[in-house]
């Protein structure tokens, strides 16, 4: 499973959790928006249900006609699919209908009824102007790992910068290496962190390094992630293009690291990884860059 699949699964889970009003999500919601995530609101009549469908389909004239006829722009009613209460404005955000979103704001929609947690939706879709508008109206981005993941998933560097400038922690500890595309890496290094900054786990899975060294047992149901610098992640994934960027910004290839073998830690270095992967291109790159010779086999012979 690639990183985009992993990110998408996590974001889908979060959106589903928001839909069903789980306690974890409810705790993230400010008091002004908490009513949006309860079932204690009116059940939509057929007229409102048709309006909900119109918003989902992007039928702005249907919404405009309803407002012209006297509909309260801050009307809320039950969303039967999610079994929660949503306002017109929240529905427009949920369904990515920016034209309806701006129409509702012009007609006086109150953004305070939009939970901060729902900002993950425009973040993940890269809707920079929608997010900027909501932040300007007083909403706050939750400083969470999930918001960082959503910004990465958007693939939009302008969105990532907006998230970073809005109080969300961005560093090697909060940006998972497995979620980095080449484009995002080129933008983040060295603006937000450097090649030698430590990441909690290198590789596209927590088992990646253990798999490379053949340390996974058939009975194993999990792995200890291998800690290392950001640049090591790209050795593990065989990405010489990003290694060139890492070297340009000062990657130090001299350290050794440790991989868990289910009983203790065994030392290895970057060359060991490239050799074990039979990645001749990476081996040649590391040699040209002055990386030390491998140590893993020598350690095993002792």
Helices and strands as residue ranges (DSSP letters): H 3-20, H 23-26, H 31-34, G 35-37, H 46-57, H 60-68, E 76-79, E 84-87, H 88-94, H 98-106, G 111-113, G 116-119, H 120-124, H 128-136, H 145-154, H 157-164, G 177-179, H 182-188, E 198-199, H 208-212, E 228-229, H 230-236, H 240-248, E 257-260, E 265-268, H 270-276, H 280-288, H 296-301
